[in-house]
Amino acid sequence: MFTVVIQALTDSSQELQQCIRSLNGQIQEVEHLISSIRRISDFDEVIHSLRRRMEDMNTERQKLIDMLTTLNQIQRMYMQCERNITDYGDHVRQVNYYRSMDVIHLDYVKKSMSGYHIR
């Protein structure tokens, strides 16, 4: 059975946001480092290597952002489903409350469902 725990989704979302912020900080540090040493000719290979790492970091950041977006969509959809179920239950309860209190006999249903245990 599929179960969603809203608090766990919220916690995971916050953790992903922290990871993204941390990665953004690291990317900014690398950018600052590149801009600081780009005028030094002996560091061309280092700058090239740092730029490749920064591209990798940007790719990972985008993946984290995609995961966060998907997680938030799941959370919104699940919460909407819960609201729909609750609203439907409230509607059914209200309709049943206003219906007449006629007795409904289900003997014919019980006979047709002989293979099932009906309490």
FENGIKA-V39094 format. One record per residue. N is the residue number from 1. D_FIRST is the distance of its C-alpha to the first C-alpha in Angstrom with 2 decimals. Layout:
# FENGIKA-V39094
n->N d_first->D_FIRST
n->N d_first->D_FIRST
This chain:
# FENGIKA-V39094
n->1 d_first->0.00
n->2 d_first->3.78
n->3 d_first->6.36
n->4 d_first->9.99
n->5 d_first->12.86
n->6 d_first->15.97
n->7 d_first->18.39
n->8 d_first->16.97
n->9 d_first->17.30
n->10 d_first->20.77
n->11 d_first->21.75
n->12 d_first->20.79
n->13 d_first->22.70
n->14 d_first->25.67
n->15 d_first->25.68
n->16 d_first->25.77
n->17 d_first->28.56
n->18 d_first->30.47
n->19 d_first->30.18
n->20 d_first->31.51
n->21 d_first->34.32
n->22 d_first->35.23
n->23 d_first->35.32
n->24 d_first->37.42
n->25 d_first->39.81
n->26 d_first->40.14
n->27 d_first->40.82
n->28 d_first->43.49
n->29 d_first->45.06
n->30 d_first->45.31
n->31 d_first->46.78
n->32 d_first->49.27
n->33 d_first->50.17
n->34 d_first->50.75
n->35 d_first->52.93
n->36 d_first->54.85
n->37 d_first->55.74
n->38 d_first->56.03
n->39 d_first->59.79
n->40 d_first->60.38
n->41 d_first->61.12
n->42 d_first->60.31
n->43 d_first->56.64
n->44 d_first->55.89
n->45 d_first->53.71
n->46 d_first->51.87
n->47 d_first->51.32
n->48 d_first->50.02
n->49 d_first->47.59
n->50 d_first->46.46
n->51 d_first->45.88
n->52 d_first->43.70
n->53 d_first->41.64
n->54 d_first->41.46
n->55 d_first->40.17
n->56 d_first->37.43
n->57 d_first->36.61
n->58 d_first->36.55
n->59 d_first->34.16
n->60 d_first->31.79
n->61 d_first->32.19
n->62 d_first->31.28
n->63 d_first->28.10
n->64 d_first->27.19
n->65 d_first->28.08
n->66 d_first->25.89
n->67 d_first->22.90
n->68 d_first->23.76
n->69 d_first->24.15
n->70 d_first->20.77
n->71 d_first->19.09
n->72 d_first->21.10
n->73 d_first->20.19
n->74 d_first->16.43
n->75 d_first->17.32
n->76 d_first->19.64
n->77 d_first->17.37
n->78 d_first->14.58
n->79 d_first->17.43
n->80 d_first->18.99
n->81 d_first->15.97
n->82 d_first->15.96
n->83 d_first->19.71
n->84 d_first->19.55
n->85 d_first->17.34
n->86 d_first->19.71
n->87 d_first->22.72
n->88 d_first->21.77
n->89 d_first->21.31
n->90 d_first->24.66
n->91 d_first->26.22
n->92 d_first->25.18
n->93 d_first->26.44
n->94 d_first->29.64
n->95 d_first->30.19
n->96 d_first->29.69
n->97 d_first->32.04
n->98 d_first->34.74
n->99 d_first->34.42
n->100 d_first->36.89
n->101 d_first->36.00
n->102 d_first->36.56
n->103 d_first->35.28
n->104 d_first->33.09
n->105 d_first->33.33
n->106 d_first->30.46
n->107 d_first->32.44
n->108 d_first->32.37
n->109 d_first->28.58
n->110 d_first->28.46
n->111 d_first->30.98
n->112 d_first->29.16
n->113 d_first->25.95
n->114 d_first->27.73
n->115 d_first->25.01
n->116 d_first->22.59
n->117 d_first->23.20
n->118 d_first->23.98
n->119 d_first->24.76
